[in-house]
Amino acid sequence: AAEITEVIAPFRRGDNTRAIDGFGLGLTIAATVAEQHGGRLYFEDGRRGLRACLEICRN
């Protein structure tokens, strides 16, 4: 849980993403957009590892 909170922070990336280009803003942007629309970004165990889920409420 602490590691997930860390990678959602701006300009932070997980240890397994070192070989991939990027700035570490993707999860931060997704979490912010979800929150602004009354939703959330959460994580759950998937068959092939951790899965990011974006939930946005419809009115």
N, C-alpha and C positions, 0 to 999 in steps of 0.2 A: 504493500500500500504506500509506503514512503517513497519507493522508487517511482511509482506512477505519479504521485504528486510532484515529484522532481522533474519528470520529463514533460509535464504539462506547462511548467514554467517557461517563459520566453527564453529563447536561445539555449535551451538545454536539450540534450539528446541522450538516448539510451546507449549503453555500451555496445550493443549489437548493431549500431548504425554508423560506426566510424568509417566504413568503406563506401558509404552512400553520400552523395552530395546533398547539401541542404543547410538551412540556417537554424533549424530547431524552432520554427514558428507554427508548423502545421497543427499540432494538437492544441496549442494555445489559441489559435484562431478558431478552430472547431469548437472548443469549449466556450469561448466568448460568444460566438454566434448562437450556439445552443442556449446559453443562459439568457441572452437578449430576447430570445423567442419563447421563453418559458420552458425550455427543455433542459437537457443535460447530456454530457459526454460521460460514459462509464465504460468499464472494462470487465470482461468475463472470460473464463477459460473456454478455449475453442479446441477443436480436434488437433489443430496444428500449432497451438500456442495461444498467446493472449489475443483477444479480439476487442477492438475498439467499437463501441456502439454509440450512435448519435440518435438521440430521441428529441423530437421537436413536437410540441403539442399543437393540434389543429383546433381552431375555434369554429 
